[in-house]
């Protein structure tokens, strides 16, 4: 059996604030937004094109949530028409860097694991 380090014991109680952040960071759309922004600064429309299948509503909601968590920075340029860019904060980049190995594993193993379900 794998022992969970004591520093992580705090994530198991139902009222632990880390549960909220975990939900935001590990949601399907949260992961994809963090991965996309880890590559470059992007505008909303660029993110929408990059993350196939995400609705306008979900992209807007995910960006607002990750911005409120301090993981994504929204920069609005005072021009007409509005020009808004999104990038990762330092904390967002840290999360991105930790997600990469997981996503590499998922990409390398998804076909094999999904095939077992059938």
C-alpha positions as CSV (number, residue, x, y, z in Angstrom):
1,X,0.0,0.0,0.0
2,X,1.2,3.5,-0.8
3,X,1.6,5.8,2.1
4,X,0.3,9.4,1.6
5,X,2.8,12.0,3.0
6,X,1.5,13.7,6.1
7,X,1.6,17.1,4.4
8,X,-1.2,15.9,2.1
9,X,-3.4,14.7,4.9
10,X,-5.2,18.0,4.9
11,X,-6.8,17.4,1.6
12,X,-9.1,14.6,2.8
13,X,-11.4,16.6,5.1
14,X,-14.6,17.6,3.3
15,X,-14.2,21.3,4.3
16,X,-10.6,21.6,3.2
17,X,-10.2,24.7,0.9
18,X,-7.8,22.7,-1.2
19,X,-10.8,20.7,-2.5
20,X,-12.2,23.8,-4.3
21,X,-8.8,24.6,-5.9
22,X,-8.4,20.9,-6.8
23,X,-11.8,21.0,-8.6
24,X,-10.9,24.1,-10.5
25,X,-7.4,22.9,-11.5
26,X,-8.3,19.4,-12.4
27,X,-11.6,20.0,-14.3
28,X,-11.4,19.0,-17.9
29,X,-11.6,22.6,-19.1
30,X,-9.4,24.0,-16.3
31,X,-6.6,21.6,-17.3
32,X,-6.9,22.4,-21.0
33,X,-6.9,26.2,-20.4
34,X,-3.8,25.9,-18.1
35,X,-2.0,23.8,-20.7
36,X,-2.9,26.2,-23.6
37,X,-1.8,29.3,-21.7
38,X,1.4,27.6,-20.6
39,X,2.6,27.8,-24.2
40,X,1.9,31.5,-24.9
41,X,-0.2,34.6,-24.1
42,X,-3.6,34.1,-25.9
43,X,-6.7,36.1,-26.7
44,X,-10.1,34.6,-25.9
45,X,-10.8,33.7,-29.5
46,X,-7.4,31.9,-29.8
47,X,-8.2,29.9,-26.7
48,X,-11.6,29.0,-28.1
49,X,-10.0,27.7,-31.3
50,X,-7.2,25.9,-29.5
51,X,-9.5,24.0,-27.1
52,X,-11.8,22.2,-29.4
53,X,-15.3,21.5,-28.1
54,X,-15.3,24.1,-25.3
55,X,-18.4,26.3,-25.4
56,X,-18.2,30.1,-25.1
57,X,-19.9,29.8,-21.7
58,X,-17.5,27.2,-20.4
59,X,-14.5,29.1,-21.6
60,X,-15.6,32.4,-20.0
61,X,-16.5,30.6,-16.8
62,X,-13.3,28.7,-16.6
63,X,-11.2,31.8,-17.3
64,X,-13.1,33.7,-14.6
65,X,-12.6,30.9,-12.1
66,X,-8.9,30.5,-12.8
67,X,-8.4,34.3,-12.7
68,X,-10.2,34.5,-9.3
69,X,-7.9,31.7,-8.1
70,X,-4.9,33.7,-9.1
71,X,-3.7,31.3,-11.8
72,X,-4.7,33.2,-14.9
73,X,-4.1,36.9,-15.5
74,X,-6.5,38.9,-17.7
75,X,-5.0,42.0,-19.4
76,X,-7.4,44.3,-21.1
77,X,-5.8,46.9,-23.4
78,X,-7.6,50.3,-23.4
79,X,-8.3,50.2,-27.2
80,X,-11.4,50.0,-29.4
81,X,-12.3,47.3,-30.2
82,X,-11.4,45.8,-26.8
83,X,-8.2,43.7,-26.8
84,X,-8.0,41.2,-24.0
85,X,-5.2,38.8,-23.4
86,X,-4.8,35.9,-21.0
87,X,-1.6,34.4,-19.5
88,X,-0.5,32.4,-16.5
89,X,0.5,33.9,-13.3
90,X,3.6,32.5,-11.5
91,X,1.3,30.1,-9.6
92,X,-0.5,29.2,-12.8
93,X,2.8,28.4,-14.4
94,X,3.7,26.2,-11.4
95,X,0.4,24.3,-11.8
96,X,1.0,24.0,-15.6
97,X,4.5,22.6,-15.0
98,X,3.1,19.9,-12.7
99,X,0.2,19.0,-15.1
100,X,2.6,18.3,-18.0
101,X,3.9,14.9,-16.8
102,X,0.3,13.8,-16.0
103,X,-0.9,14.9,-19.5
104,X,2.0,13.2,-21.2
105,X,1.1,10.0,-19.4
106,X,-2.6,10.4,-20.3
107,X,-1.7,11.0,-23.9
108,X,0.6,8.0,-24.0
109,X,-1.9,5.7,-22.3
110,X,-5.4,6.9,-23.2
111,X,-5.9,4.6,-26.2
112,X,-4.8,1.5,-24.3
113,X,-6.9,2.2,-21.3
114,X,-10.0,3.2,-23.2
115,X,-9.7,0.0,-25.3
116,X,-10.0,-2.0,-22.1
117,X,-13.4,-0.5,-21.4
118,X,-14.8,-1.9,-24.6
